[in-house]
Amino acid sequence: MMCEEAKYKGPSILVEAVTKEVPECRRKEVRVLDVAAGTGLVGVALAQKGFTNLDALEPSECMLELLRSKNLYTSTFHEYVGQGHTNVPQGCYDVVFVVGGMGNNHIPFTGVLEFVRFAKPGGLVMICMRQDEEDYLTKLKEYMNSLEEQQLWKKVKKVL
Ligand SMILES: C[S@@+](CC[C@H](N)C(=O)[O-])C[C@H]1O[C@@H](n2cnc3c(N)ncnc32)[C@H](O)[C@@H]1O
């Protein structure tokens, strides 16, 4: 268990990226949505960095129960991304992120359009994922580029 956790770098990569983008003085006010939040591992790490305005979306009831027991998230959405519209309000989040939730058996690549819908105009969408599913990754990149051509979002940076 400890070895597996030590190998799983997604949460720490995401937290480093978010803390670079959001200065300490804004961390209590920015509204953050953790998509495919699992048990709230990333929320725990973000709370330690001063983020207090966190919501979560997670389709697994078991995971969501564990996440809720941490009392870190304000609103939780028991939903899938990629199966039509969710109940997450539109345009409300300064930061929308997903760690480990993108891939063939998880969120379909078209789910990024939902992330754009969740974010405020000018908000950040951050995706942290494995890069070994080549087919999925190719389709995701093409789809992301097509959304950029439609001016629905703009690529800001690739961290790794
Ligand atoms: C590897 S876990 C990552 C959990 C958490 N983000 C973390 O880093 O600890 C992947 C998560 O994606 C969720 N998931 C799978 N398909 C999904 C979908 N279509 N929409 C939203 N979440 C999904 C799973 O329930 C699971 O909690």
The ligand as an SDF file (V2000), in Angstrom:
LIG
                    3D

 27 29  0  0  0  0  0  0  0  0999 V2000
   -7.2660    6.7620  -10.4380 C   0  0  0  0  0  0  0  0  0  0  0  0
   -8.7220    7.3620   -9.6390 S   0  0  0  0  0  0  0  0  0  0  0  0
   -8.1860    9.0050   -9.2600 C   0  0  0  0  0  0  0  0  0  0  0  0
   -8.8580    9.5550   -8.0440 C   0  0  0  0  0  0  0  0  0  0  0  0
   -8.3180   10.9000   -7.5390 C   0  0  0  0  0  0  0  0  0  0  0  0
   -8.4100   11.9320   -8.5400 N   0  0  0  0  0  0  0  0  0  0  0  0
   -6.9090   10.7490   -7.0500 C   0  0  0  0  0  0  0  0  0  0  0  0
   -5.9780   11.2410   -7.7320 O   0  0  0  0  0  0  0  0  0  0  0  0
   -6.7080   10.1640   -5.9860 O   0  0  0  0  0  0  0  0  0  0  0  0
   -9.8220    7.6170  -11.0220 C   0  0  0  0  0  0  0  0  0  0  0  0
  -11.2160    8.1140  -10.6510 C   0  0  0  0  0  0  0  0  0  0  0  0
  -11.9500    8.4110  -11.8370 O   0  0  0  0  0  0  0  0  0  0  0  0
  -13.3090    8.1590  -11.5630 C   0  0  0  0  0  0  0  0  0  0  0  0
  -14.0220    8.0640  -12.8470 N   0  0  0  0  0  0  0  0  0  0  0  0
  -14.0310    7.0320  -13.7130 C   0  0  0  0  0  0  0  0  0  0  0  0
  -14.8180    7.3160  -14.7740 N   0  0  0  0  0  0  0  0  0  0  0  0
  -15.3120    8.5570  -14.5750 C   0  0  0  0  0  0  0  0  0  0  0  0
  -16.1880    9.4010  -15.3190 C   0  0  0  0  0  0  0  0  0  0  0  0
  -16.6980    9.0350  -16.4890 N   0  0  0  0  0  0  0  0  0  0  0  0
  -16.4870   10.6080  -14.8010 N   0  0  0  0  0  0  0  0  0  0  0  0
  -15.9610   11.0020  -13.6180 C   0  0  0  0  0  0  0  0  0  0  0  0
  -15.1250   10.2560  -12.8830 N   0  0  0  0  0  0  0  0  0  0  0  0
  -14.7990    9.0370  -13.3480 C   0  0  0  0  0  0  0  0  0  0  0  0
  -13.2630    6.8670  -10.7620 C   0  0  0  0  0  0  0  0  0  0  0  0
  -14.4640    6.6250  -10.0640 O   0  0  0  0  0  0  0  0  0  0  0  0
  -12.0560    7.1070   -9.8750 C   0  0  0  0  0  0  0  0  0  0  0  0
  -12.4200    7.6700   -8.6450 O   0  0  0  0  0  0  0  0  0  0  0  0
  1  2  1  0
  2  3  1  0
  2 10  1  0
  3  4  1  0
  4  5  1  0
  5  6  1  0
  5  7  1  0
  7  8  2  0
  7  9  1  0
 10 11  1  0
 11 12  1  0
 11 26  1  0
 12 13  1  0
 13 14  1  0
 13 24  1  0
 14 15  1  0
 14 23  1  0
 15 16  2  0
 16 17  1  0
 17 18  1  0
 17 23  2  0
 18 19  1  0
 18 20  2  0
 20 21  1  0
 21 22  2  0
 22 23  1  0
 24 25  1  0
 24 26  1  0
 26 27  1  0
M  CHG  2   2   1   9  -1
M  END
$$$$
